Amino acid sequence: MPQVDGVRHRFQAAGGLNFHVAEAGEGEPVLLLHGWPQHWYCWRLVIPELAKHYRVLAMDLRGFGWTDIAWEGLDKETMADDVANVMGALEIDRACIVGHDWGGWIGYLLAIRRPELVERLIALSSPPPFAKPSLRGVWNARRFAYQVPIASPLGPRLMRRPSFVARKVRRWSRNREHIRNDVQRLYGRDLRASTRARAASLLYREFLVHEIGPVLAGRYRKLRLTTPTLVLHGERDPLLPGVFFEGHEQYADDMTIEAVPKVGHLLPEEAPELVTERTLEFLAAEATGRRAAAGAT
């Protein structure tokens, strides 16, 4: 396991699995959720500064990183339930959630379905789950073609190729100062394990076969996102152009969407300083509002 100064590691039993959680700092909890093809280590440049102010917990999702192997439950609502179960096992009643890629999507679902658990939500490179079918959406759906081979029965074999993950990381990023070859090799190495490659394949297969249809049909548009939410996305993201982030505010009580210039899809590693700065600002606003409310009473 790669190491980061000041970060301690634990394995927490919750919902029948043992989840790896990297932890640093003290205070109010901030829970970090990774995407694919990463694990907790994608937050290595964000954790130290956040930990000066908060108790920071970066968990590996089911089937990934150093969390237990899983061959089922890779639908995103179950994975959101995993987050709730880990919070309960750690005796965390409420937390601020910061999620990247699939971690952001899982954060949305947790906030929509279990709003009492989420103080504030920050989603990175992850559009809200309120999309409607449109001609622009159909045209841009070609950007998700990479998901099909990953989700196919050949997916695990593809991911075990040494260059497969590194090639995806390079294509999806624009600022690679912090995503050098050693980091690319690290993510590739961890996914070359047959168990992790199979979990990744099932993650995408579940989405394409069972989840995307109900999402486009309005499964979550029938609900409402009441948690204050900040959405950040890269202006040069080759997977998720700005069109995917338009028109969602009508389904949320308090949502701010911001495009980050000069970066691609991997925001926690391409723009760690900006991600940290925006996170601290957004969470400080929550603390200020809470103090004002307490003073008013």
Secondary structure, 3 states (H helix, E strand, C coil): CCCCCCCEEEEEEECCEEEEEEEECCCCEEEEECCCCCCHHHHCCCHHHHCCCCEEEEECCCCCCCCCCCCCCCCHHHHHHHHHHHHHHCCCCCEEEEEECHHHHHHHHHHHHCHHHEEEEEEECCCCCCCCCCHHHHHHHHHHCCHHHHHCCCHHHHHCCCCHHHHHHHHHCCCCCCCCHHHHHHHHHHHHCHHHHHHHHHHHHHHHHHHHHHHHCCCCCCCCECCCEEEEEECCCCCCCHHHHCCCHHHECCEEEEEECCCCCCHHHHCHHHHHHHHHHHHHHHHHHHHHHHHHC
